[in-house]
Amino acid sequence: MRVAMIGTGYVGLVTGTCFADLGHDVICVDNDAAKVEHLRNGEIPIFEPGLEAMVRQNVRAKRLSFTTSYADAVPDSEAVFIAVGTPTKETDGSADLTAVYAVAKEIARHLKGYTVIVDKSTVPVGTAGEVQAIIAKENAQAEFDVASNPEFLREGSAIDDFMKPDRVVIGVDGERPRKVMQALYRPLILHETPMIYTSVPTAELTKYAANAFLATKVTFINDIADICERVGADVQDVSRGIGLDSRIGPKFLQAGAGFGGSCFPKDTLALTETARRVGTPTLIVEAVMEANNERKRRMAQKIIAACDGSLEGKTLGVLGVTFKPNTDDMRDAPSLDIVPKLQQAGARIRAYDPEGMKEARKYLTDIEWIENAYGVMDQADALLILTEWNEFRALDFKRIKSLLKSPLIIDLRNIYVPAEVAQAGFSYHSVGREVTSG
Ligand SMILES: NC(=O)c1ccc[n+]([C@@H]2O[C@H](COP(=O)([O-])OP(=O)(O)OC[C@H]3O[C@@H](n4cnc5c(N)ncnc54)[C@H](O)[C@@H]3O)[C@@H](O)[C@H]2O)c1
């Protein structure tokens, strides 16, 4: 099939490339000319494991191409995906749909023959209806349907998530668009991927419900972690103890610094906004957001307390700044809340992140960026772990000790075993577990 993908960010680029890899003929459109130029030269603007090789392979096979021109992409496509950003609107916390609507208008001008327009972006209930109205108004002759096909991929494992999803959710009204979506996903259907066909509003809401539920799970275990710290319990054991219950499940039960990233903060906010607008405020999700914001505030205090209550004149070596490992995405990363508070308290920051430093430079200031993990520790007063990249898990404790001014590790991701760190002679502060010291 011929597919157009509008927007080549984390979702559009991965989805477009994966559809090409499944054998479809995909043309990706972005209004960022520099990005398109890079992509045409085989340079990937984001860090996503495995993506660069897959893009190159499919470009070489002539199944994947990039353009800034809707005229090149839309007229001959059987399905046109909208995969542009839907950030939080500053005014009221709802999803800003400016880009989605602008794309819809542009698509309308170039439609030729029956086409299914697919909302891939995370959009509030009713958006597909708006897209339908915009296109119908712009091009009265257009023959089209609008489907909702929310994306559940996770940055860092996006290709696997697309190729082997837990499920694909497709909101369609009618047989004709359903057949087009079925044909598109046929290679995954052959692998017995569960396909869930719903009404359009149901699909739109399903995406928000999924993210709000996962954010709730993370926030719940963070609350439990706080209790653990007070009562001498171990949150990792609690997580295992409840996660093995199949009604609960083990995932998203890792206590940490509070959730961040490009989706949970904005999607919980947008869902509560929708809920309030339709007269059924969701008290649970509102509490989750409040608890998470409060947590990020408290994390800085926790670090200051671990440093004997003062950061004045101290240097902290920071490992990891992205919102999670295996991505360079800095959107709403907890580091953006925590690091400036540490600086305000008087700390100098030396930091290293395997893939996020280029992006982080745009948001964090007065940081001494170091090109490797051990470099941040040199003469630092403490080591602070903010993102659980794999390469931080097996660092040499002896070497860390010889570099740090004092043997203090504050680990907001629980990547070490407390007894082992203590045995190596450190004072070790983690999340939801007792402080240990050697
Ligand atoms: N990032 C994730 O992990 C993830 C996961 C699931 C769903 N989503 C959702 O998918 C959507 C896209 O997210 P993302 O992270 O890929 O965003 P992104 O910001 O990385 O990418 C958006 C892309 O759209 C392009 N764009 C903007 N306006 C355009 C226009 N008028 N014409 C053509 N291109 C245009 C931008 O230049 C950019 O390349 C959002 O709604 C997001 O909530 C994201």
The ligand as an SDF file (V2000), in Angstrom:
LIG
                    3D

 44 48  0  0  0  0  0  0  0  0999 V2000
    6.9910   10.2710   21.7790 N   0  0  0  0  0  0  0  0  0  0  0  0
    6.3320    9.2140   22.2050 C   0  0  0  0  0  0  0  0  0  0  0  0
    6.8710    8.3410   22.8990 O   0  0  0  0  0  0  0  0  0  0  0  0
    4.8770    9.0430   21.8290 C   0  0  0  0  0  0  0  0  0  0  0  0
    4.2610    7.7970   22.0330 C   0  0  0  0  0  0  0  0  0  0  0  0
    2.9310    7.6540   21.6740 C   0  0  0  0  0  0  0  0  0  0  0  0
    2.2230    8.7250   21.1550 C   0  0  0  0  0  0  0  0  0  0  0  0
    2.8310    9.9310   20.9890 N   0  0  0  0  0  0  0  0  0  0  0  0
    2.0650   11.0340   20.4040 C   0  0  0  0  0  0  0  0  0  0  0  0
    2.4220   11.1500   19.0190 O   0  0  0  0  0  0  0  0  0  0  0  0
    2.3930   12.5260   18.6180 C   0  0  0  0  0  0  0  0  0  0  0  0
    3.7370   12.9350   18.0540 C   0  0  0  0  0  0  0  0  0  0  0  0
    4.7030   12.8560   19.0860 O   0  0  0  0  0  0  0  0  0  0  0  0
    6.2610   12.9160   18.8090 P   0  0  0  0  0  0  0  0  0  0  0  0
    6.9230   12.6160   20.0920 O   0  0  0  0  0  0  0  0  0  0  0  0
    6.5620   12.1150   17.5930 O   0  0  0  0  0  0  0  0  0  0  0  0
    6.3980   14.4780   18.4530 O   0  0  0  0  0  0  0  0  0  0  0  0
    7.6560   15.2240   17.8270 P   0  0  0  0  0  0  0  0  0  0  0  0
    7.5920   16.6120   18.3190 O   0  0  0  0  0  0  0  0  0  0  0  0
    8.8860   14.4040   18.0590 O   0  0  0  0  0  0  0  0  0  0  0  0
    7.3930   15.2100   16.2550 O   0  0  0  0  0  0  0  0  0  0  0  0
    6.4290   15.9780   15.6050 C   0  0  0  0  0  0  0  0  0  0  0  0
    6.9110   16.2420   14.1700 C   0  0  0  0  0  0  0  0  0  0  0  0
    5.8610   16.8740   13.4310 O   0  0  0  0  0  0  0  0  0  0  0  0
    6.4170   17.8720   12.6120 C   0  0  0  0  0  0  0  0  0  0  0  0
    5.3570   18.8430   12.2480 N   0  0  0  0  0  0  0  0  0  0  0  0
    4.7700   19.7570   13.0400 C   0  0  0  0  0  0  0  0  0  0  0  0
    3.8440   20.4550   12.3350 N   0  0  0  0  0  0  0  0  0  0  0  0
    3.8640   19.9470   11.0780 C   0  0  0  0  0  0  0  0  0  0  0  0
    3.1440   20.2350    9.8820 C   0  0  0  0  0  0  0  0  0  0  0  0
    2.2150   21.2110    9.8620 N   0  0  0  0  0  0  0  0  0  0  0  0
    3.4140   19.5320    8.7560 N   0  0  0  0  0  0  0  0  0  0  0  0
    4.3590   18.5690    8.7810 C   0  0  0  0  0  0  0  0  0  0  0  0
    5.0680   18.2420    9.8870 N   0  0  0  0  0  0  0  0  0  0  0  0
    4.8160   18.9210   11.0130 C   0  0  0  0  0  0  0  0  0  0  0  0
    7.5420   18.4510   13.4550 C   0  0  0  0  0  0  0  0  0  0  0  0
    8.4920   19.1510   12.6780 O   0  0  0  0  0  0  0  0  0  0  0  0
    8.1200   17.1730   14.1010 C   0  0  0  0  0  0  0  0  0  0  0  0
    9.1190   16.6100   13.2910 O   0  0  0  0  0  0  0  0  0  0  0  0
    1.9660   13.3130   19.8580 C   0  0  0  0  0  0  0  0  0  0  0  0
    0.5870   13.4970   19.8340 O   0  0  0  0  0  0  0  0  0  0  0  0
    2.3610   12.3820   21.0040 C   0  0  0  0  0  0  0  0  0  0  0  0
    1.5660   12.5930   22.1570 O   0  0  0  0  0  0  0  0  0  0  0  0
    4.1570   10.1040   21.3080 C   0  0  0  0  0  0  0  0  0  0  0  0
  1  2  1  0
  2  3  2  0
  2  4  1  0
  4  5  1  0
  4 44  2  0
  5  6  2  0
  6  7  1  0
  7  8  2  0
  8  9  1  0
  8 44  1  0
  9 10  1  0
  9 42  1  0
 10 11  1  0
 11 12  1  0
 11 40  1  0
 12 13  1  0
 13 14  1  0
 14 15  2  0
 14 16  1  0
 14 17  1  0
 17 18  1  0
 18 19  2  0
 18 20  1  0
 18 21  1  0
 21 22  1  0
 22 23  1  0
 23 24  1  0
 23 38  1  0
 24 25  1  0
 25 26  1  0
 25 36  1  0
 26 27  1  0
 26 35  1  0
 27 28  2  0
 28 29  1  0
 29 30  1  0
 29 35  2  0
 30 31  1  0
 30 32  2  0
 32 33  1  0
 33 34  2  0
 34 35  1  0
 36 37  1  0
 36 38  1  0
 38 39  1  0
 40 41  1  0
 40 42  1  0
 42 43  1  0
M  CHG  2   8   1  16  -1
M  END
$$$$
